[in-house]
Amino acid sequence: MKIICVYSLFIFISVPVSLPAQNSKIKNNYTHLVREESGDLNNDGKADRVTVKMDTVDKTRPLQVQIFLSQPNGRLILAVSSSKIIEPQYPVEKKGKFNGYQIPSFMIEDGTLKMWSEIKGGNITCDFKYNHGNFELIHVTRITNNATKGYTDENTIFTETQFDLVTGVRIETDEKLRSAKPLKTIKKRVIIRPLPKIQDFKFSDKALY
């Protein structure tokens, strides 16, 4: 009986001791500023801010995107925070190897937040627009090297895709470098509703558009 009581006392004492260790695991280590952009995103005439920060403690080097919106009193409040938008620099699945792409750039143009990213064989620009409290994906521009489609011409072939998610019009054009006439154009209508929100957007989603 004495042994059981002592064992129970040990459990009671050890439980709270483990809590600080658990809390330390959720500590925010996104402290290294990599990107910062300012501009009006919510159409109030005041500068908003977008930051990209890296966790230099985690060996995968994950990145966090945050959007701060201006308030009538001049202060900035956090509207979006996500570590899913950008792929870690050294993903777990690559076993410590660099993912091969530079960290995406963010720009604010005419109230639109643009995210430019490198992808395999090219690049992609995703446009997000603030609407009723959310940043919605409204347009995607993708440019890739088109050598994988079987063209044998010695000149480089590119595929440019323009996808307007608001209207649903998606135009894919195969073009030869320095040629005014496209090799092929495919136009179709793809309706996506509701429009994807930036807080739900994952770096792997870029392949969907």
C-alpha positions as CSV (number, residue, x, y, z in Angstrom):
1,M,0.0,0.0,0.0
2,K,2.8,2.4,0.8
3,I,4.5,1.6,-2.5
4,I,1.3,2.5,-4.4
5,C,1.0,5.8,-2.5
6,V,4.6,6.8,-3.2
7,Y,4.1,5.9,-6.9
8,S,0.9,8.0,-7.1
9,L,2.7,10.9,-5.5
10,F,5.5,10.6,-8.0
11,I,3.0,10.8,-10.9
12,F,1.2,13.8,-9.3
13,I,4.5,15.7,-9.0
14,S,5.9,14.8,-12.4
15,V,2.8,15.9,-14.5
16,P,3.2,19.6,-14.0
17,V,7.0,19.4,-14.5
18,S,6.4,18.1,-18.1
19,L,4.1,21.1,-19.1
20,P,6.9,23.7,-19.6
21,A,8.6,21.3,-21.9
22,Q,5.5,21.0,-24.0
23,N,5.0,24.7,-24.1
24,S,8.5,25.3,-25.2
25,K,7.7,23.2,-28.3
26,I,5.1,25.7,-29.5
27,K,7.3,28.7,-28.9
28,N,7.3,31.1,-31.9
29,N,10.8,31.0,-33.4
30,Y,9.9,32.9,-36.6
31,T,12.3,35.7,-35.7
32,H,14.5,36.2,-38.8
33,L,12.9,38.8,-41.2
34,V,13.4,37.7,-44.8
35,R,10.8,39.8,-46.7
36,E,8.8,42.9,-46.0
37,E,6.4,44.9,-48.2
38,S,4.2,47.9,-47.5
39,G,1.2,49.2,-49.3
40,D,-2.6,49.7,-49.1
41,L,-4.4,46.4,-49.2
42,N,-7.8,47.2,-47.6
43,N,-8.4,50.4,-49.6
44,D,-8.4,52.7,-46.6
45,G,-5.6,55.0,-47.8
46,K,-3.2,53.7,-45.1
47,A,-0.1,51.5,-45.5
48,D,-0.5,47.8,-44.6
49,R,2.4,45.4,-44.2
50,V,3.3,41.9,-45.3
51,T,6.2,40.1,-43.7
52,V,8.0,36.8,-44.3
53,K,10.0,35.4,-41.4
54,M,12.1,32.3,-41.0
55,D,12.4,29.9,-38.1
56,T,16.2,29.5,-37.8
57,V,15.9,27.0,-34.9
58,D,14.0,24.4,-36.9
59,K,16.4,22.6,-39.2
60,T,13.9,22.5,-42.0
61,R,13.9,26.4,-42.0
62,P,10.1,26.9,-42.3
63,L,8.7,30.3,-43.3
64,Q,5.8,32.3,-41.9
65,V,3.8,34.9,-43.9
66,Q,1.9,37.5,-41.9
67,I,-0.4,40.3,-43.1
68,F,-1.0,43.3,-40.9
69,L,-3.9,45.7,-41.8
70,S,-4.1,49.3,-40.8
71,Q,-6.8,50.6,-38.4
72,P,-8.5,54.0,-38.1
73,N,-6.3,54.8,-35.1
74,G,-3.2,54.2,-37.2
75,R,-2.2,50.9,-35.6
76,L,-1.6,47.6,-37.5
77,I,-3.4,44.4,-36.5
78,L,-2.6,40.9,-37.6
79,A,-5.1,39.7,-40.2
80,V,-3.4,36.6,-41.6
81,S,-0.6,34.3,-40.3
82,S,0.3,31.1,-42.1
83,S,3.3,28.8,-42.4
84,K,1.7,26.7,-45.1
85,I,2.1,29.2,-48.0
86,I,5.8,28.8,-48.5
87,E,7.7,25.5,-48.6
88,P,10.4,25.1,-46.0
89,Q,13.9,25.6,-47.3
90,Y,15.0,22.1,-46.3
91,P,11.8,19.9,-46.4
92,V,11.6,16.8,-44.3
93,E,10.9,14.7,-47.4
94,K,14.2,15.8,-49.0
95,K,16.2,14.6,-46.0
96,G,18.0,17.8,-45.3
97,K,18.5,18.9,-48.9
98,F,17.7,22.4,-50.2
99,N,14.3,22.5,-52.0
100,G,16.0,24.3,-54.9
101,Y,13.8,27.4,-55.0
102,Q,14.4,30.9,-53.7
103,I,12.0,32.4,-51.1
104,P,8.9,33.9,-52.8
105,S,8.7,37.6,-53.3
106,F,5.6,39.7,-52.3
107,M,4.5,42.9,-54.0
108,I,1.5,45.2,-53.5
109,E,0.1,46.8,-56.7
110,D,-3.2,48.6,-57.0
111,G,-4.5,47.0,-53.8
112,T,-3.6,43.5,-54.9
113,L,-1.1,41.3,-53.1
114,K,1.1,39.5,-55.6
115,M,3.2,36.4,-54.6
116,W,5.9,35.5,-57.2
117,S,7.4,32.0,-56.8
118,E,9.8,29.8,-58.6
119,I,8.4,26.5,-59.7
120,K,9.9,23.6,-61.7
121,G,10.8,25.0,-65.1
122,G,9.5,28.5,-64.5
123,N,7.6,30.7,-62.2
124,I,4.1,31.5,-61.0
125,T,2.5,34.7,-59.7
126,C,-0.6,34.5,-57.5
127,D,-2.8,37.6,-57.0
128,F,-4.8,37.9,-53.8
129,K,-7.5,40.6,-53.3
130,Y,-8.9,41.7,-49.9
131,N,-12.7,41.1,-49.9
132,H,-15.0,41.1,-46.8
133,G,-12.3,40.2,-44.4
134,N,-10.5,37.7,-46.5
135,F,-7.7,37.7,-49.1
136,E,-9.0,35.7,-52.0
137,L,-7.1,34.3,-54.9
138,I,-8.3,36.1,-58.0
139,H,-5.7,35.5,-60.7
140,V,-2.8,33.2,-61.5
141,T,0.0,33.7,-64.1
142,R,2.2,30.7,-64.8
143,I,5.2,30.6,-67.2
144,T,7.1,27.3,-67.7
145,N,9.6,25.8,-70.0
146,N,7.6,23.7,-72.4
147,A,10.3,21.2,-73.6
148,T,8.4,18.3,-71.9
149,K,5.5,18.5,-74.4
150,G,7.4,16.9,-77.2
151,Y,8.4,19.9,-79.3
152,T,11.6,19.2,-81.2
153,D,12.4,22.7,-82.5
154,E,15.9,23.9,-81.3
155,N,14.4,27.1,-80.0
156,T,13.0,27.2,-76.5
157,I,9.3,26.7,-76.1
158,F,7.3,28.3,-73.2
159,T,3.8,27.8,-71.9
160,E,2.1,30.8,-70.5
161,T,-1.1,30.3,-68.5
162,Q,-3.4,33.1,-67.5
163,F,-6.2,32.1,-65.2
164,D,-8.8,34.6,-64.1
165,L,-10.5,32.9,-61.2
166,V,-13.2,35.6,-60.9
167,T,-14.5,35.0,-64.5
168,G,-13.3,31.4,-64.7
169,V,-11.4,32.0,-68.0
170,R,-8.2,30.0,-68.3
171,I,-6.0,30.5,-71.3
172,E,-2.9,28.4,-72.0
173,T,-0.6,29.4,-74.8
174,D,2.5,27.6,-76.2
175,E,4.9,30.1,-77.6
176,K,8.3,29.9,-79.3
177,L,10.9,32.3,-78.0
178,R,11.2,35.4,-80.2
179,S,8.1,34.4,-82.3
180,A,5.0,36.6,-82.5
181,K,2.7,33.7,-83.5
182,P,1.8,31.2,-80.8
183,L,2.1,27.5,-81.6
184,K,-1.1,26.6,-79.7
185,T,-3.7,28.3,-77.6
186,I,-6.2,26.5,-75.4
187,K,-9.1,28.5,-73.8
188,K,-11.5,27.0,-71.4
189,R,-13.7,27.9,-68.5
190,V,-13.0,26.6,-65.0
191,I,-15.2,27.8,-62.2
192,I,-13.9,27.7,-58.6
193,R,-16.2,28.7,-55.9
194,P,-15.7,29.9,-53.3
195,L,-12.5,31.6,-54.3
196,P,-9.5,30.1,-52.4
197,K,-8.5,32.1,-49.3
198,I,-4.8,32.9,-48.6
199,Q,-5.0,31.5,-45.1
200,D,-6.0,28.1,-46.6
201,F,-3.5,28.3,-49.4
202,K,-0.6,25.7,-49.3
203,F,2.6,25.9,-51.4
204,S,1.6,22.7,-53.1
205,D,-1.7,24.2,-54.3
206,K,0.3,26.1,-57.0
207,A,0.2,23.0,-59.0
208,L,-3.6,23.1,-59.2
209,Y,-3.7,26.2,-61.3
